[in-house]
Amino acid sequence: FADYSRSAASTRTCDCCGGKKFIDAEVMTMKSIGQPYLSERKETVKVLCNKCKGKGVLTNACQCNGKGVVIDKEKTILQGGVPAYKTCRRCNGRGYARLLPDSVRKYICATVIDIPETTWRRSYKDFFESLVGECIKQEEYANQMLSKVTQ
C-alpha cells in the first residue's frame, strides 16, 4: 500500500540523520590558552545534515521536481536554444520513484517472516507487482464512477 499511496508531494524521514536534522562529525580544532600553547584536538560536533539540509525529511519527488519531464539538452541545442522536453528517465514520467521490490522484501524480512531472495524473486515479487497494479486499476475505476455520479 505504501508503494501505491506514494506521490511526489509525500515526504519521508531522512536516511542520513534519521530525522534528527544534525549528524555527529569529528573535526580537528585548535585549542589555545595563549599564543605559544596551540594544540590540535579531535572533537565530535553536531553538524547540519547535508542530505536534508536540516529539515529532517526528504520529499519523494524525483530530480524532475515531481513534474515527470526534464529538458532535453541535445534537442535544445539543435533547436537553437528553444527548450525541448522529454520524459524523465528516473521516474518514467511519474514524478517520483517507486519503492524497490528489494526494499519491500527487506522490510518484510525484518518485521514479518524471513524470505530468501530466490523465493522472493520467483513467487512474491510478481505478486507484489500485481497487488500494486490492482490498486491502480481500482483507483481508476473509482475515478470513473465518481465522474459519472458528479456529471
C-alpha positions in Angstrom: 0.0 0.0 0.0 2.9 2.3 0.7 4.1 2.0 -2.9 0.6 2.7 -4.2 -0.1 5.6 -2.0 3.2 7.5 -2.6 3.2 10.7 -4.5 5.7 13.4 -5.4 4.4 15.6 -2.6 4.7 13.0 0.2 7.7 13.1 2.5 9.8 10.5 4.3 12.3 10.8 7.2 15.9 11.4 6.2 18.0 8.3 5.9 21.2 10.1 6.8 20.2 11.8 10.1 17.1 9.7 11.0 15.0 12.9 11.2 17.3 14.5 13.9 18.4 17.3 11.5 22.0 17.0 12.7 24.8 14.4 12.3 27.8 13.9 14.5 31.1 14.6 12.8 34.7 14.5 14.0 36.6 17.7 13.4 40.1 18.9 14.2 40.1 22.1 16.3 43.0 24.3 17.5 42.8 24.9 21.2 44.9 27.6 22.7 45.5 29.1 26.2 47.9 31.6 24.9 50.0 32.2 21.8 52.8 29.7 22.3 50.5 26.9 23.6 48.5 25.8 20.5 47.3 22.3 20.5 45.3 20.4 17.9 42.4 18.1 19.2 39.7 15.9 17.7 36.2 16.9 18.7 32.8 15.4 18.0 30.4 18.2 17.0 26.9 18.3 15.6 26.8 19.4 12.0 23.7 20.2 9.9 22.7 17.2 7.7 23.8 17.7 4.1 21.2 15.4 2.6 18.0 17.1 4.1 19.6 20.5 4.7 18.5 20.4 8.4 14.8 19.7 7.6 14.7 16.1 8.9 12.5 15.0 6.0 13.0 14.3 2.3 10.4 14.6 -0.5 9.7 11.6 -2.7 9.9 13.8 -5.7 12.4 12.8 -8.4 15.1 15.2 -9.6 12.5 16.4 -12.1 10.8 18.1 -9.0 7.7 15.9 -9.4 6.9 17.2 -13.0 7.8 14.0 -14.8 9.5 15.9 -17.6 13.1 17.2 -18.0 14.8 19.4 -20.5 16.4 17.5 -23.4 19.8 19.3 -23.7 20.7 17.8 -27.1 17.4 18.8 -28.8 17.5 22.2 -27.1 20.9 22.8 -28.7 19.7 21.6 -32.1 16.7 23.8 -31.9 18.8 26.9 -31.3 18.1 27.4 -27.6 14.3 26.7 -27.7 13.7 24.3 -24.8 12.7 20.7 -25.7 11.3 18.4 -23.1 11.4 14.7 -22.6 10.1 12.1 -20.1 12.2 11.8 -17.0 14.2 8.6 -17.2 14.5 8.1 -13.4 10.7 8.1 -12.7 9.3 7.3 -16.2 7.1 10.4 -16.0 5.5 9.5 -12.7 7.2 12.4 -10.8 8.5 10.1 -8.0 10.4 6.9 -7.9 8.5 3.8 -6.9 9.5 1.6 -3.9 12.1 -1.0 -5.0 10.8 -4.6 -4.6 14.0 -5.5 -2.7 13.4 -2.8 -0.1 9.9 -4.3 0.4 11.5 -7.7 0.9 13.9 -6.4 3.4 11.0 -4.7 5.4 9.0 -8.0 5.3 12.0 -10.0 6.5 12.7 -7.6 9.3 9.1 -7.4 10.6 7.1 -10.5 9.5 9.0 -13.5 8.1 12.4 -14.2 6.7 12.0 -14.9 2.9 15.1 -16.0 0.9 15.9 -13.8 -2.1 15.4 -16.5 -4.6 11.9 -17.3 -3.2 11.1 -13.6 -3.3 12.1 -13.3 -6.9 10.3 -16.4 -8.1 7.0 -16.1 -6.3 6.4 -13.0 -4.2 7.8 -10.2 -6.4 5.3 -10.8 -9.1 2.5 -11.0 -6.5 3.6 -7.6 -5.1 3.6 -6.0 -8.5 0.2 -7.4 -9.3 -1.2 -6.0 -6.0 0.1 -2.5 -6.8 -1.4 -2.9 -10.3 -4.7 -3.9 -8.9 -4.7 -0.9 -6.6 -4.1 1.4 -9.6 -6.9 -0.3 -11.6 -9.4 0.1 -8.7 -8.4 3.8 -8.3 -9.1 4.4 -12.0 -12.4 2.6 -11.7 -13.4 4.6 -8.6 -12.5 7.8 -10.5 -14.7 6.8 -13.5 -17.6 6.0 -11.2 -17.1 9.3 -9.3 -17.1 11.3 -12.6 -20.3 9.5 -13.7 -22.1 10.4 -10.5 -20.9 14.0 -10.4 -21.9 14.8 -14.1 
